[in-house]
């Protein structure tokens, strides 16, 4: 049993659903339409007490294939009055159900049934890591929450879990979930997707999204509502700033400090004209740049000239010093 949030007549509404087996597939079945405000079905007798409307519980117990009153209360927990939720949170945390260890048969079933798209999403949401390694080596216990669940319930779970993502993580999340790095070679494919050819990445994104649309929902004439949000995440956001280049610069300074790195940590001062030449920009162009655009250009040039990637040591040193000089002019 789960709570699905959908749009009905252009308004959000909540429907209590359950996943049931239909042949070899799990499908979603509506149990009860709760309307736009599930909290309206919660009664408050006084103090910090609360309970679900008895008539609602009675109806659900008759309509649902399986009924669990504790599970039902869990579904309504987010809609309890905030003050009462805070007051009873401590007591609620003391009561928990211990998960039973998965059997070998269950682990094998998870490996077969859970889609790779779901595994990659779950892995990113748990660890925030773009480089996930081979999916076949991921333990089945990570994905037990999707075992014997309908596609609708799985998507509702992800919609709820994705709320923890920050704006800067959204595009990286989609890039990882669709496994787009496999179309490119080199370490940047997994670590720095913003350094890849934008047009190619977008073409592969559309290709993979359409394939998922067909595989998961059997659609090829329109994009399913559950996948539209990923198109929005991908095209309406940018990748978060990568610290990989910053780490490369620090590592390079450490290894080469005997040649040029000052103990004080201060970069060598160079003239403004020399710094502009290193970045191939004019003083007028610099006036229109902000810190973010300058840093973006520095990272682009750093990728090209870093010694570990075949670039010139002297050019990389000058580029770093030029960056510090120009940064002082616009901050």
C-alpha distance (Angstrom), angle and dihedral (degrees) to the residues before:
residue distance angle dihedral
X1 . . .
X2 3.78 . .
X3 3.78 142.6 .
X4 3.80 116.6 -110.7
X5 3.79 121.1 -160.4
X6 3.80 111.7 -153.4
X7 3.80 138.8 158.4
X8 3.77 115.8 -106.0
X9 3.80 120.1 179.6
X10 3.82 86.9 -10.1
X11 3.80 90.9 -58.0
X12 3.82 127.9 104.9
X13 3.77 114.0 -109.5
X14 3.80 135.7 172.2
X15 3.78 126.5 -128.6
X16 3.77 125.8 -173.0
X17 3.82 107.8 -133.1
X18 3.77 140.3 169.8
X19 3.78 134.6 -155.0
X20 3.80 113.0 -119.6
X21 3.76 132.1 179.6
X22 3.79 117.8 -106.2
X23 3.77 109.6 -179.2
X24 3.78 106.1 -53.1
X25 3.81 93.8 -21.1
X26 3.78 135.5 79.4
X27 3.81 112.6 -131.3
X28 3.81 134.0 -178.2
X29 3.80 121.6 -108.8
X30 3.80 125.7 -168.8
X31 3.80 115.4 -124.3
X32 3.80 105.8 172.5
X33 3.81 137.4 -8.2
X34 3.82 106.6 -130.2
X35 3.80 95.0 -176.1
X36 3.81 127.0 -136.4
X37 3.82 95.1 -44.8
X38 3.83 118.5 45.2
X39 3.80 88.0 179.4
X40 3.79 88.6 73.1
X41 3.83 87.7 73.9
X42 3.81 92.8 59.8
X43 3.81 119.9 94.8
X44 3.84 124.3 -155.1
X45 3.84 113.0 -156.8
X46 3.81 93.2 -179.0
X47 3.78 143.1 -66.9
X48 3.79 111.8 25.7
X49 3.79 94.1 -34.4
X50 3.78 123.1 120.3
X51 3.78 137.5 166.3
X52 3.78 139.1 174.6
X53 3.77 119.1 -95.7
X54 3.85 105.3 -85.9
X55 3.81 92.4 -137.8
X56 3.81 89.8 54.6
X57 3.80 92.9 50.5
X58 3.78 90.5 48.4
X59 3.82 92.8 51.4
X60 3.79 93.6 46.5
X61 3.80 93.1 48.0
X62 3.82 88.5 56.8
X63 3.81 97.0 42.6
X64 3.80 100.7 42.9
X65 3.79 122.4 82.4
X66 3.81 88.9 -140.2
X67 3.79 123.8 20.5
X68 3.79 127.2 -161.3
X69 3.81 115.8 172.9
X70 3.83 93.0 -161.4
X71 3.78 91.6 51.8
X72 3.79 89.6 49.5
X73 3.80 90.9 53.0
X74 3.80 89.6 50.0
X75 3.81 89.9 56.5
X76 3.80 91.5 53.2
X77 3.82 95.0 44.2
X78 3.86 95.3 95.6
X79 3.83 90.2 56.1
X80 3.80 97.6 54.8
X81 3.79 116.1 111.0
X82 3.83 107.6 -81.2
X83 3.81 94.8 -125.2
X84 3.81 92.3 53.4
X85 3.79 91.7 43.7
X86 3.81 90.5 55.1
X87 3.80 92.6 46.1
X88 3.81 94.3 51.2
X89 3.81 99.7 35.2
X90 3.82 93.8 95.3
X91 3.80 92.9 53.5
X92 3.77 91.6 45.1
X93 3.80 91.5 54.4
X94 3.80 91.3 55.7
X95 3.79 90.0 64.2
X96 3.76 114.2 68.3
X97 3.76 138.3 149.5
X98 3.75 116.8 -124.4
X99 3.78 112.5 -134.1
X100 3.76 116.4 -124.4
X101 3.80 116.2 -122.1
X102 3.79 112.8 -98.7
X103 3.77 117.5 -110.0
X104 3.78 121.5 -129.2
X105 3.81 89.2 -107.4
X106 3.81 91.1 53.6
X107 3.80 92.3 48.6
X108 3.79 90.2 51.0
X109 3.80 90.4 48.2
X110 3.81 91.1 51.3
X111 3.79 90.5 50.2
X112 3.81 89.9 53.4
X113 3.79 101.0 38.4
X114 3.80 106.1 38.4
X115 3.78 110.7 84.6
X116 3.83 118.6 -124.4
X117 3.82 88.8 -122.6
X118 3.82 89.3 59.9
X119 3.79 92.5 45.9
X120 3.80 93.0 52.9
X121 3.80 92.4 47.1
X122 3.80 92.4 48.8
X123 3.80 91.9 47.2
X124 3.81 93.3 51.4
X125 3.82 92.9 46.3
X126 3.79 90.7 51.1
X127 3.81 100.4 41.5
X128 3.83 106.4 13.6
X129 3.79 89.7 -134.6
X130 3.81 123.6 144.2
X131 3.79 93.5 -168.4
X132 3.80 100.1 66.9
X133 3.79 100.8 163.3
X134 3.81 122.3 -141.7
X135 3.80 111.3 -16.6
X136 3.79 91.2 -145.7
X137 3.81 89.3 68.0
X138 3.80 94.7 54.1
X139 3.83 112.3 109.4
X140 3.79 114.9 -110.5
X141 3.80 92.1 -130.5
X142 3.81 88.7 74.1
X143 3.79 89.9 65.5
X144 3.79 103.6 36.0
X145 3.81 90.0 112.0
X146 3.84 88.9 71.4
X147 3.79 96.1 47.6
X148 3.83 112.9 121.6
X149 3.81 92.3 -3.6
X150 3.79 127.1 134.7
X151 3.79 119.2 -115.0
X152 3.80 88.8 -111.0
X153 3.80 92.9 55.2
X154 3.80 91.7 46.3
X155 3.80 91.9 52.6
X156 3.80 91.7 47.0
X157 3.81 88.9 52.7
X158 3.78 91.6 51.6
X159 3.79 92.5 46.9
X160 3.78 88.3 56.6
X161 3.81 94.9 44.6
X162 3.81 94.2 46.3
X163 3.79 90.5 65.5
X164 3.82 88.4 83.0
X165 3.82 91.6 62.6
X166 3.78 116.8 106.7
X167 3.79 120.2 -131.9
X168 3.80 91.3 -108.2
X169 3.82 91.2 54.1
X170 3.80 98.7 52.8
X171 3.80 99.8 85.3
X172 3.80 93.3 42.4
X173 3.80 88.3 50.1
X174 3.81 92.9 55.0
X175 3.80 92.1 42.6
X176 3.81 89.1 54.9
X177 3.80 96.4 41.0
X178 3.81 91.3 55.6
X179 3.81 91.2 44.7
X180 3.80 91.4 -128.6
X181 3.80 93.6 160.0
X182 3.80 90.1 75.8
X183 3.81 89.9 73.8
X184 3.81 91.7 61.7
X185 3.79 136.0 57.9
X186 3.80 130.4 -135.4
X187 3.77 135.3 43.5
X188 3.82 92.7 -72.3
X189 3.81 90.7 68.6
X190 3.81 90.4 70.7
X191 3.78 101.0 25.7
X192 3.81 107.4 33.7
X193 3.82 113.9 22.9
X194 3.81 90.5 164.3
X195 3.82 87.3 69.8
X196 3.82 92.3 60.1
X197 3.79 127.5 92.5
X198 3.82 102.8 -75.6
X199 3.81 96.0 -151.4
X200 3.79 92.6 51.3
X201 3.80 92.9 47.8
X202 3.80 91.0 50.5
X203 3.81 91.9 48.0
X204 3.80 91.6 52.2
X205 3.82 90.5 45.4
X206 3.81 92.0 55.7
X207 3.81 90.7 45.1
X208 3.81 93.8 51.7
X209 3.79 94.2 42.6
X210 3.80 90.7 54.0
X211 3.80 91.1 48.7
X212 3.82 90.1 51.6
X213 3.79 90.6 47.5
X214 3.79 88.9 57.5
X215 3.81 97.1 40.1
X216 3.82 98.4 45.6
X217 3.81 102.7 31.0
X218 3.81 105.2 17.4
X219 3.81 91.9 -123.0
X220 3.79 128.1 136.8
X221 3.83 102.5 154.6
X222 3.82 98.6 58.5
X223 3.78 138.7 13.4
X224 3.79 114.8 -102.7
X225 3.79 116.1 -115.5
X226 3.79 90.8 -117.9
X227 3.83 91.0 59.7
X228 3.79 97.7 42.9
X229 3.79 89.9 78.5
X230 3.80 89.9 61.6
X231 3.79 91.7 54.1
X232 3.81 87.8 52.6
X233 3.83 92.2 47.7
X234 3.78 91.3 49.8
X235 3.80 102.7 43.3
X236 3.81 100.1 32.1
X237 3.82 97.0 50.0
X238 3.78 140.1 53.8
X239 3.78 130.0 -135.3
X240 3.78 115.7 -90.0
X241 3.80 117.5 -106.2
X242 3.78 110.9 -82.0
X243 3.79 119.1 -134.9
X244 3.79 90.3 -160.0
X245 3.80 94.4 95.4
X246 3.78 91.6 45.3
X247 3.80 88.8 53.0
X248 3.80 90.3 48.5
X249 3.80 90.8 53.0
X250 3.82 92.5 48.3
X251 3.78 91.5 47.4
X252 3.79 91.7 48.4
X253 3.81 91.6 49.9
X254 3.78 90.7 51.0
X255 3.79 94.1 50.2
X256 3.80 95.2 43.1
X257 3.81 100.4 35.0
X258 3.80 92.7 112.7
X259 3.79 87.6 66.5
X260 3.78 104.3 41.6
X261 3.82 115.5 -16.9
X262 3.81 113.0 110.6
X263 3.82 118.6 -140.3
X264 3.78 89.3 -128.9
X265 3.80 89.7 62.1
X266 3.81 91.9 -127.0
X267 3.81 117.6 134.9
X268 3.79 120.6 -122.3
X269 3.80 109.8 -90.9
X270 3.78 114.8 -122.3
X271 3.79 130.6 -179.9
X272 3.77 121.7 -87.3
X273 3.80 92.6 -118.5
X274 3.79 90.9 52.8
X275 3.81 91.2 47.7
X276 3.81 91.4 50.5
X277 3.79 90.0 50.1
X278 3.81 91.4 50.6
X279 3.81 89.7 55.6
X280 3.82 92.9 37.9
X281 3.81 92.7 -128.2
X282 3.80 132.9 125.2
X283 3.77 126.0 -122.9
X284 3.80 88.5 -111.6
X285 3.80 91.2 53.7
X286 3.80 89.7 49.3
X287 3.80 90.1 58.3
X288 3.79 90.4 62.1
X289 3.81 94.3 48.3
X290 3.76 126.2 93.4
X291 3.80 129.3 -159.0
X292 3.79 92.6 -92.0
X293 3.81 95.5 52.4
X294 3.82 91.8 45.0
X295 3.81 91.4 50.7
X296 3.79 90.3 48.4
X297 3.82 90.4 53.7
X298 3.81 91.3 46.2
X299 3.78 91.5 53.6
X300 3.78 91.6 48.7
X301 3.81 91.5 52.4
X302 3.81 92.2 41.5
X303 3.77 91.2 57.0
X304 3.79 89.7 53.2
X305 3.79 98.5 45.6
X306 3.81 104.3 33.1
X307 3.85 108.8 127.7
X308 3.79 91.8 -134.5
X309 3.79 87.3 63.6
X310 3.80 96.4 46.7
X311 3.79 98.5 -85.6
X312 3.79 129.4 135.1
X313 3.81 118.4 -83.8
X314 3.81 93.0 -146.4
X315 3.81 92.5 46.2
X316 3.79 91.4 51.5
X317 3.81 92.2 49.0
X318 3.80 91.6 49.6
X319 3.79 91.1 46.9
X320 3.80 92.1 54.1
X321 3.81 92.3 48.1
X322 3.80 90.8 46.5
X323 3.78 90.2 52.0
X324 3.80 91.7 54.3
X325 3.79 91.2 48.4
X326 3.80 94.4 50.0
X327 3.77 92.1 43.0
X328 3.80 90.0 61.0
X329 3.80 90.0 53.9
X330 3.79 95.8 57.2
X331 3.82 102.6 36.0
